[in-house]
Structures are given as C-alpha cells and as structure tokens.
Amino acid sequence: MMIKKIASYVLIAVVLVVTLISILAVWDIINVENVMRKVLTSMFILFIAAVVTLFIFAVIIKDGNTNNDRTN
C-alpha cells in the first residue's frame, strides 16, 4: 500500500511540474520548444517503466503467492 501512495505523490508532482512549465510557456517566460519534447519523452519513459513494473507485480509476484497458497 505504501508503494501506491508514493507513486501517487510522484505522479502528482510530475503533473504539477508539467502544468507550471505549460503556464510559463503560455506567458512566453520560457522557450518550450525543446523542453516540452523532453518532458513528453521523459513521461513516456516513466509510463513504460510503470507498465513493466505492474507486469512484474501482477504476473510474477502474484503467481508466487498463489503457488504458496495452494500448498498450504
């Protein structure tokens, strides 16, 4: 359960940072041509890492727990 809370807080922080960058770009305070590309690429990499992690938790760890339950 603690992992879910930490992941939720990290995602909230990422959303807030992207929102702040977007607002600064609207007001032409920063140049976002390269920044937004890097942000979107980074978010895609985080998404892929989350998918792989969820797969590991769902398949490998779940299978290990169900095998132990059957033997008991």
ABEGO torsion letter per residue (X at the ends): XAAAAAAAAAAAAAAAAAAAAAAAAAAGABBAAAAAAAAAAAAAAAAAAAAAAAAAAAAAAAAAAAAAAAAX
